[in-house]
Amino acid sequence: MCGIAGFMAPGTAAPDARPVLDAMLSRIAHRGPDDSGTWIHDGLALGHLRLAIVDTSPSGHQPMLSASGRHVLAYNGEIYNHAALRRELLARGASFRGHSDTEVLLALIEELGLAAALERCVGMFAIALWDRHERRLSLARDRFGEKPLYYSWQRGSFLFGSELKALAAHPSFERRLDHDALAQLLRYGYVAAPRSIYQDVHKVEPGTILALDATDDARRHDVQHFWQPEAVFARGLAQPFRGSFEEATDALEERLREAVKGQMQADVPLGAMLSGGIDSSVVVALMQAQSSQPVRTYCIGFDTPATDEAPHARAVARHLGTTHAELYVSSAHARAVIPRLPAMYDEPLGDSSQIPTFLLAGLVRRDVTVALSGDGGDEVFGGYPKYLLGRRFAAQPARRALGALLGALPWRTAEALGTRLGGRFAARLRVERLQLRHALLAARGPRDIAEVLARVSPDELRLVPGARRLDSVFSHAPAGLDGLDPVRLAMLLDQCSYLPGDILAKVDRATMAMSLESRAPLLDHRVAEFAASLPTDHLVGGGLSKRILRAVLYRHVPRELVERPKQGFSAPLADWLRGDLHGWAADLIHDSKGSAALDRAACIALLERHRSGKADHAGVLWNVLSFLEWAQAWL
């Protein structure tokens, strides 16, 4: 894994550009501690930092010049099928100096062009490619957005890099908060591509190539898609899998084995993150089945039993025969990590599992440089409980009428009655629960239901004075796929937004902060394309989520070791904010540099209502606190 950074500006020359480029690279040195390189010519400054994984010799040095001298490439990622591509290229007369996947990718680009080359690649990547003949810069990002890439025009210079902090090191960069992006952060917990937390700074969207001509000073660029989840879902509808469930399970296991085997390739030590849930257990089981040595596995545990998955991971590891390590996390661990989050997450992210993810990355990095994970399993195979909830509400024949009736109830009065009655009534009649049910019942269709279930805050605009009414992160998704059933539509929308915006961003920053490469076999695009062709009942059926993925796992791990209600990889944040973290939270709301962008009184009211136990506002509070902690460092 690596980091890239650079800029393009008229008249850029080596003596002037080098210190600026060096400053940009120094901000992301954690992404590539093994080597660094620069290429400064023709108005372009391009830099690369290397974490050597495949071909750790100098022949993998970047930026790399193609054999013809036409293309210069700086690349962050892994091409897992590079060996097969190399054999094809050799058969057609290509020659290679080393055995890095970078050199293979460059040769493939020379032969096919960038878009066609990326279509042939199985992997994760963020790419900056300079065509010296056409004086054209292309930025590309992998299909699901595993690897990040930002860009911006700033006072006549085009800046780009793996992380925002690299762009911020350029002297032309202006740090202007986008209040609409802040509102989006509070609503969903992340800032979705192409937006970023700063005005006029954008993310390259997954599965796209952004290209601009160095001779064009009009700030125009072209965007080309080489892969789109909506096209995959449409093809799955048109060409569904016709076999039995057992045949589908066989076919899925074969594809998963191939994906896992491809991602086990490395010239450095390798292991896996194991929570004991379905996704990571499948990955580890297939790793161990194809390894002659015990796989190294790692897990984080919590002192709070409701969120502690460590005993389950330990049981799976014992059954599979892995070499297992674990670390238990307390609120004191969390408090120690929080001040480090802005350095890792130079864009605020409201996902509290970033804390255990970072601590897990530190545990893993003690022994290995590459770790496989189960990321993507929920979005690709239908694992979130909200999918079942959305299906249930979508099927309500009198949904709109029930919504109108619920909306007419005096919610505070109902909550007070529930408090007096106690027990289950107190929980069911809370205002926030009634608001959620009302929104689900009043929704106009599956897309609106997916939007309601994606929100962390139903009233984020109240917290961000001056922000405009936001479009949904789902508004850009094509209307032509509204014919999908509610589960498949929600999965598609999450693949386009939540997966790259939250899950993959969280994992990339936390692991890269420890110079650890994380790989996600369940996001092999061939696996995802096969899953999209399956009947929904194969994914969510018989009262089970991820039904077919469970069927694969049960061939390797006894059902009783993994069958339990979904916990997710999350910290016991609600308890922490009522206890050890409450004082820190209150102080931050009052005194952060970013507090002026928020309604302080409304934020404090949320915190105190949460502390009282009358509501669980941990999600939106963490979004607020993540922004305020970030603002201390970056505004």
ABEGO torsion letter per residue (X at the ends): XBBBBEBBBBGBBAAAAAAAAAAAAAAAAAABAABBBBBBBGGBBBBBBBBBABGABAAABOBBBBAAGABBBBBBEBBAAAAAAAAAAAAAGBBBABABAAAAAAAAAAAAEAAAAAAABBEBBBBBBBBAAAGBBBBBBBAAGABBBBBBBBGGBBBBEABAAAAAABAABBBBBBAAAAAAAAAAGBBBOABBABBGBBBBBBGBBBBBBAABAAGBBBBBBABBAAAAAAAAAABBBABBAAAAAAAAAAAAAAAAAAAABBABBBBBBBAGBAAAAAAAAAAAAABABBBBBBBBBBABAAABAAAAAAAAAAAAGBBBBBBBBBAAAAAAAAAAAAAABABBBABAAAAAAAAAAAAAAAABABBBBABGAAAAAGABAAAAAAAAAAABAAAAAAAAAAAABBAAAAAAAAAAAEEAAAAAABAAAAAAAAAAAABAEAAAAAAAAABABAAAAAABBGBBBBBBAAAABBAAAAABBAAAAAAAAAAAAAAAAAAAAAAAAAAAAAGBBBBBAAABAAAAAAAAABBAAAABBGGBBGAAAAAAAAAABBAAAABBBBAEBBBBAAAAAABAAAAAAAAAAAABAAAAABBAAAAAAAAAAAAAGABBAAAAAAAAAAAAAAAAAAX
